[in-house]
């Protein structure tokens, strides 16, 4: 979970962003020390996406570059 501190806490200053475990984030939010930051979608329109093989490794083209596809 990604959070933003609303006031100074033992592990973060006001305005600082941090990635914490879900249970830690829920406690900080309940106590008013932080708010959750919603993650944006990783795929925007007209963004390059790396193609992956079935085993999860990136596809390499004939020239040694990582193959990508443009999503509209």
N, C-alpha and C positions, 0 to 999 in steps of 0.2 A: 504494500500500500504506500502511495506517495502522499506526504502531508506537507503543510506549510504551517510553521509555528506562528500563533497569534500573539503570544507573549513569551518572555524568557522562560526556559525550562532547563533542567539539569543537562540535557544533551543537545540543546539547540537554542539559538537566539531568535528574537522576534524577527519574522520575515524570512527566515532561513527555510529552505526546502530540504526534505529528507525522505529516504525510503526506509520504512520500518516494517516489522512483522505486523500482520493484521491485528493480532490481539493487543499489541502495544499501541497501534494507531487508534483503535477503538477506545482505549483507556484515555489517551491524550485528548481525543475529541470529546469524550464524555465529561472530562474535567475542565474543558474549555481552553486547553493549551494549544490546540491545533485544529485545522480543518483539512478535510480530504481533498486532494487535487485529482480531478477526473482526468484520466489519460485520454488523449485524443486518438482518433482512429489512425492507425499506421498507414492506411492507404488513402491518399488524396487523389482527386481527379488529375489526370495527366502526370502521374508520378511514375518514375522508373521502379520496377520491381525485379529483383534478382530471381532468375529461374533456378529451381533446385531439382537435383536428381532424386530418385526414389529413396536413396539412402540419406538425403538431407544435405549432400555436398553441392556447391554451386556448379552450374553448367558452364564449361569453358568452351569458347568458340575456336575456330580454326587458327586464329591469330593469338591465342593465349589470353584473351580478355574474358572477363566474366560476362556471360550472356544476360541481357536484360530485356524486358518487354515494357512498352509504354501503355499504361491504362488510361483510357479516356473517360 
